[in-house]
Amino acid sequence: MNRVRLLWTSSKEDYLVIQKQLGFTPHNVDYYNLALSHKSVLVRARKDSQSNERLEYLGDAIIESIVSDILYKQYKNANEGVLTNMRVKLVQRETLNKVAQQMGLEKIIKTTPMNKTHNFNVYGNAFEALVGAIYLDRGFDFTYYYLKDVVLKKFMDMSKVINDDHDYKSKLIEWCQKNRVHIAYSVVDESKDKDHNVMFKSEVRLNSVHGGFGTGYSKKESQQMASQAALRRLKKDRNFFRKEKKNDSNMQSQDSSCAE
């Protein structure tokens, strides 16, 4: 790892804090200091300062990969759709926020008090970044072991999370698979709140027809909200996407006739 300029210098105390909180001794504590450093505490004058966003990106991919493998091996009779729904529930932002708090990460995350109060997702984001740090520091095998035998067993009730009915995205995906409806999510806008935290606006489309919008502090959260909006719409009219698509096709046919 290239040496990065942080808001502190690594010390013996850093190692002891990480060791106490995570239960193992880091090889390179800089990875963990970076993972637990939110952009809100950066010294803006330092152009080479870094926050945990790159590690968050890496950790997100690693978590999804490891959880997929665990579910595949543990639920041998589950089909692809069921496994996907399980994974969505386990890696969604709300679940990771709770895991991070169960681990006590709020005690060692470096962020502003305002951000901790108004942006609950800072905890889940830090957890993803932390997994990225563990991967870079200790390798994939150790990261797999830590997620499977420490995080999932000690800080998460997998069965409870999987059976939670408040996961709107999983519900919508399951409904679409059952009814052979194509579902697609896309980020349609990015903005910032008053504390300069990035917010995402996502859209979900069913058979290319608009299903709903949703906003959140992460893409996953915004997709959850968009899914909730789509489920509400489906509750009122389960065929809205077929009707609208048919109307669009009729209008296009009429336009073609007029052009002729």
C-alpha positions, 0 to 999 in steps of 0.5 A: 500500500502506498503511504497515505496522508491521514489525520494522525500518525500510526502508533502503538495505541492505534494497534491496541484499539483495533486489536481490542475492538476487532479481536485480532492484531492488524499487520498494517494499521494504516488500512484500518485508520483509513477505513474508519476515517469519514470524509467529514473529518478530512483536512480539506487543505490537504489534497492528498488526504483520503477518506474510506470511500475507496475501501468501502467500494472494495469491501462491498464487493468482497462482502457480497462475494463471501456471503454468496458463497456461504449461502450457496453452501449452507442452503443446498436446495435453494434456487437462484431467486431465493439465494439472491433474496437472502443475500440482499437482506444480509448485505443491505445497508440497514443490516450492515448499520446494525452489525457495525453498531453491534461491533462497537464501531461507533466508538472508533469511527472518526467523523463529525458529531453532526454526521453521526446524528444525521447519517446513520449509514456512516456505520454501515459504510465504515463496516464495508470499508473495514472489510476492505481493510481486512482483505488488504491487510490479511488476505481473502482467507482470513477475511472469509473466516472473520465474516463467517465465524465472527461477524455472522455468528456473533453480531448477526442473527442470519435466520432472523435477517433472512426471514425479515419481511421489511426488505422491500427490494427482496419482495419486489425481486421475488414477485417479479421472478414469480410473474416473469417480469423484468426488473431494473434499477438505475440511479437517476440523480445524486445530490448532497444534504446540508451536511454535504453527505451524498444522497442518491435517487434511484428508479425501478422499472418493471418491463421498462415501465416506471415503478417508483422512485426512492432516495437514500444515503446509499444506492442500496437504500435508495433502491429499497425506497424505490422498491417500496414505492413500486410495491405500493403501486402493485398493491393498487394495480398489479397490471399497471406496467402492462397497461402503460406499456401497451398504451405506449405501443399503441401511441407509437403505432398511431404516430407511425400511421400519421407519419405515413 
